[in-house]
Amino acid sequence: MKKINALILLGCIAWPLSSVQALDIALPEMGDSAGALISPQQEHEIGQSFFWRLQQSVELIDDPEVNSYLQALGYRLVSNSDAPYLNFTFFMVPDPTVNAFAAPGGFIGINSGLILTSQREDEVASVMAHEIAHITQRHLLRSFEQSKQMSVPMTVAMIAAALLGATTNSQMGMGAIMAVQAGGIQAQINFTRANESEADNLGMLTLVRAGFDPQAMPTFFERLQQTSRFYTSSSVPEFLRTHPVTTSRIADARGRAASYPSKPQQSDNLQFYLIREKLRVMASKDLNQLTQFYVDEMQSGSSLNETATQYGYSLALAAKGDYTLSRTVLQKLIDQDKDRLSYQLALADLEVAVGRIPAALTIYEDNQKLYPDDQALTLKQVDVLLKANQPAKAVALLQTQFEIGSPSRPLYKLMSQAKAAMGEKSQSHSWLAEYYYNSGRLEQAADQLRVAAGFAKHDEYQLSKITARLREVEMALKQMDDELS
């Protein structure tokens, strides 16, 4: 997996162009011209292009439970932000470094290392709230707005070049940026002290409105500052390099936090710890060492959450193939909290692992009564339904997810597999095209649509839909090619 250190450009602080020095950017007045330079549609297209290119370089985490948790947490914050009407896309990068980043159009990435380093959900929420504020205040766009003379095409070109540098090759991106600095116009893309202060301030307000502890932000900053003493200059985590955590910044955050009354809303903190341990197991390169880690944690009683430690132990055992002991540990947790969906999904995974497909399907069906429309549950159930050669049931469940407006990449791929199992070849290739499209693989998407058109030549309605979609994909592909030329 390629490191994506330069991605911090989008959501954090500094990446100076050439020798241009960082300058503070004044906070905008109401009706500032950033909105006039780039429309919301253009902003989304820039972010979408970034997200596509990112997925070509990095294999994002597609685990249904992890992503459902991240989306729920993200939208809890968005709904309490200063722009609750904006659309956001939250995704997780399998990278152990402490980092989070944001791109125009509401694309926010969280490194798994941020979750593993945080000791409370409130701390993760504080970072996400900060990134949300960068987007709602359009900080990246404002940082490009050096003068009223910068045209819309030039602004778009500058940002696209920066994104290109962040997701592929920094020298290529730098060269592209310098190439569009026509007329000697200088631009820099630093998130300045003013931007960071504004994001801290608005982020904390969002944090409080969403029912989280405002002290989580300065507490997390302080811990990162303390641990930075043990790093060399080349090994400092990205979050520290791009979000300089100074004593004054911590003090400012403490002061703001103290001004807010603590009125926490009810929150399922256990779920945070469960997801944290699931990520730890997913990232492990030595399962024997990890299982011993869990044994030591349980014996010493030093874990942050004993229940989550037992859950992680069960997952690690299952990953090793020790299904019997894994089930024994998991069953104790189920006896304490039988309706916890994470436990039920883990139990179903065990049933699938030992070949008991009907037992797994029974677990899914029982939990659909408690958690109807839950995407993580649906994705797991559909996957097993396809293994059981029940594609019609799989399609019905998938259609429900599309109807409630919560599509994700795995949904498209599973729908393609289900349609193929039903012998609907044109539909299968069309859905696979959408999977590729949402993965940023536009050439493959176009290829699949052409194949789908071949199978639909006797269905005029289906053929016209495929042809129209192919034109859209080809247009998007041309735009991406233009960025590289």
Secondary structure in CASP SS format (residue, H / E / C, confidence):
PFRMAT SS
TARGET T0000
AUTHOR 0000-0000-0000
METHOD secondary structure of the structure
MODEL  1
M C 1.00
K C 1.00
K C 1.00
I C 1.00
N H 1.00
A H 1.00
L H 1.00
I H 1.00
L H 1.00
L H 1.00
G H 1.00
C C 1.00
I C 1.00
A C 1.00
W C 1.00
P C 1.00
L C 1.00
S C 1.00
S C 1.00
V C 1.00
Q C 1.00
A C 1.00
L C 1.00
D C 1.00
I C 1.00
A C 1.00
L C 1.00
P C 1.00
E C 1.00
M C 1.00
G C 1.00
D C 1.00
S C 1.00
A H 1.00
G H 1.00
A H 1.00
L H 1.00
I C 1.00
S C 1.00
P H 1.00
Q H 1.00
Q H 1.00
E H 1.00
H H 1.00
E H 1.00
I H 1.00
G H 1.00
Q H 1.00
S H 1.00
F H 1.00
F H 1.00
W H 1.00
R H 1.00
L H 1.00
Q H 1.00
Q H 1.00
S H 1.00
V C 1.00
E C 1.00
L C 1.00
I C 1.00
D C 1.00
D C 1.00
P H 1.00
E H 1.00
V H 1.00
N H 1.00
S H 1.00
Y H 1.00
L H 1.00
Q H 1.00
A H 1.00
L H 1.00
G H 1.00
Y H 1.00
R H 1.00
L H 1.00
V H 1.00
S C 1.00
N C 1.00
S C 1.00
D C 1.00
A C 1.00
P C 1.00
Y C 1.00
L C 1.00
N C 1.00
F C 1.00
T E 1.00
F E 1.00
F E 1.00
M E 1.00
V E 1.00
P C 1.00
D C 1.00
P C 1.00
T C 1.00
V C 1.00
N C 1.00
A E 1.00
F E 1.00
A E 1.00
A E 1.00
P C 1.00
G C 1.00
G C 1.00
F E 1.00
I E 1.00
G E 1.00
I E 1.00
N E 1.00
S H 1.00
G H 1.00
L H 1.00
I H 1.00
L H 1.00
T H 1.00
S C 1.00
Q C 1.00
R C 1.00
E H 1.00
D H 1.00
E H 1.00
V H 1.00
A H 1.00
S H 1.00
V H 1.00
M H 1.00
A H 1.00
H H 1.00
E H 1.00
I H 1.00
A H 1.00
H H 1.00
I H 1.00
T H 1.00
Q C 1.00
R C 1.00
H H 1.00
L H 1.00
L H 1.00
R H 1.00
S H 1.00
F H 1.00
E C 1.00
Q C 1.00
S C 1.00
K C 1.00
Q C 1.00
M C 1.00
S C 1.00
V H 1.00
P H 1.00
M H 1.00
T H 1.00
V H 1.00
A H 1.00
M H 1.00
I H 1.00
A H 1.00
A H 1.00
A H 1.00
L H 1.00
L H 1.00
G H 1.00
A H 1.00
T H 1.00
T C 1.00
N C 1.00
S H 1.00
Q H 1.00
M H 1.00
G H 1.00
M H 1.00
G H 1.00
A H 1.00
I H 1.00
M H 1.00
A H 1.00
V C 1.00
Q C 1.00
A H 1.00
G H 1.00
G H 1.00
I C 1.00
Q C 1.00
A C 1.00
Q C 1.00
I C 1.00
N C 1.00
F C 1.00
T C 1.00
R H 1.00
A H 1.00
N H 1.00
E H 1.00
S H 1.00
E H 1.00
A H 1.00
D H 1.00
N H 1.00
L H 1.00
G H 1.00
M H 1.00
L H 1.00
T H 1.00
L H 1.00
V H 1.00
R H 1.00
A C 1.00
G C 1.00
F C 1.00
D C 1.00
P C 1.00
Q C 1.00
A H 1.00
M H 1.00
P H 1.00
T H 1.00
F H 1.00
F H 1.00
E H 1.00
R H 1.00
L H 1.00
Q H 1.00
Q H 1.00
T H 1.00
S H 1.00
R H 1.00
F H 1.00
Y C 1.00
T C 1.00
S C 1.00
S C 1.00
S C 1.00
V C 1.00
P C 1.00
E H 1.00
F H 1.00
L H 1.00
R H 1.00
T H 1.00
H C 1.00
P C 1.00
V C 1.00
T C 1.00
T H 1.00
S H 1.00
R H 1.00
I H 1.00
A H 1.00
D H 1.00
A H 1.00
R H 1.00
G H 1.00
R H 1.00
A H 1.00
A H 1.00
S C 1.00
Y C 1.00
P C 1.00
S C 1.00
K C 1.00
P C 1.00
Q C 1.00
Q C 1.00
S C 1.00
D C 1.00
N H 1.00
L H 1.00
Q H 1.00
F H 1.00
Y H 1.00
L H 1.00
I H 1.00
R H 1.00
E H 1.00
K H 1.00
L H 1.00
R H 1.00
V H 1.00
M H 1.00
A H 1.00
S C 1.00
K C 1.00
D C 1.00
L H 1.00
N H 1.00
Q H 1.00
L H 1.00
T H 1.00
Q H 1.00
F H 1.00
Y H 1.00
V H 1.00
D H 1.00
E H 1.00
M H 1.00
Q H 1.00
S H 1.00
G C 1.00
S C 1.00
S C 1.00
L C 1.00
N C 1.00
E H 1.00
T H 1.00
A H 1.00
T H 1.00
Q H 1.00
Y H 1.00
G H 1.00
Y H 1.00
S H 1.00
L H 1.00
A H 1.00
L H 1.00
A H 1.00
A H 1.00
K H 1.00
G C 1.00
D C 1.00
Y H 1.00
T H 1.00
L H 1.00
S H 1.00
R H 1.00
T H 1.00
V H 1.00
L H 1.00
Q H 1.00
K H 1.00
L H 1.00
I H 1.00
D H 1.00
Q H 1.00
D C 1.00
K C 1.00
D C 1.00
R C 1.00
L H 1.00
S H 1.00
Y H 1.00
Q H 1.00
L H 1.00
A H 1.00
L H 1.00
A H 1.00
D H 1.00
L H 1.00
E H 1.00
V H 1.00
A H 1.00
V C 1.00
G C 1.00
R C 1.00
I H 1.00
P H 1.00
A H 1.00
A H 1.00
L H 1.00
T H 1.00
I H 1.00
Y H 1.00
E H 1.00
D H 1.00
N H 1.00
Q H 1.00
K H 1.00
L H 1.00
Y C 1.00
P C 1.00
D C 1.00
D C 1.00
Q H 1.00
A H 1.00
L H 1.00
T H 1.00
L H 1.00
K H 1.00
Q H 1.00
V H 1.00
D H 1.00
V H 1.00
L H 1.00
L H 1.00
K H 1.00
A C 1.00
N C 1.00
Q C 1.00
P H 1.00
A H 1.00
K H 1.00
A H 1.00
V H 1.00
A H 1.00
L H 1.00
L H 1.00
Q H 1.00
T H 1.00
Q H 1.00
F H 1.00
E H 1.00
I C 1.00
G C 1.00
S C 1.00
P C 1.00
S C 1.00
R H 1.00
P H 1.00
L H 1.00
Y H 1.00
K H 1.00
L H 1.00
M H 1.00
S H 1.00
Q H 1.00
A H 1.00
K H 1.00
A H 1.00
A H 1.00
M C 1.00
G C 1.00
E C 1.00
K H 1.00
S H 1.00
Q H 1.00
S H 1.00
H H 1.00
S H 1.00
W H 1.00
L H 1.00
A H 1.00
E H 1.00
Y H 1.00
Y H 1.00
Y H 1.00
N H 1.00
S C 1.00
G C 1.00
R C 1.00
L H 1.00
E H 1.00
Q H 1.00
A H 1.00
A H 1.00
D H 1.00
Q H 1.00
L H 1.00
R H 1.00
V H 1.00
A H 1.00
A H 1.00
G H 1.00
F H 1.00
A C 1.00
K C 1.00
H C 1.00
D C 1.00
E H 1.00
Y H 1.00
Q H 1.00
L H 1.00
S H 1.00
K H 1.00
I H 1.00
T H 1.00
A H 1.00
R H 1.00
L H 1.00
R H 1.00
E H 1.00
V H 1.00
E H 1.00
M H 1.00
A H 1.00
L H 1.00
K H 1.00
Q H 1.00
M H 1.00
D H 1.00
D H 1.00
E H 1.00
L H 1.00
S C 1.00
END
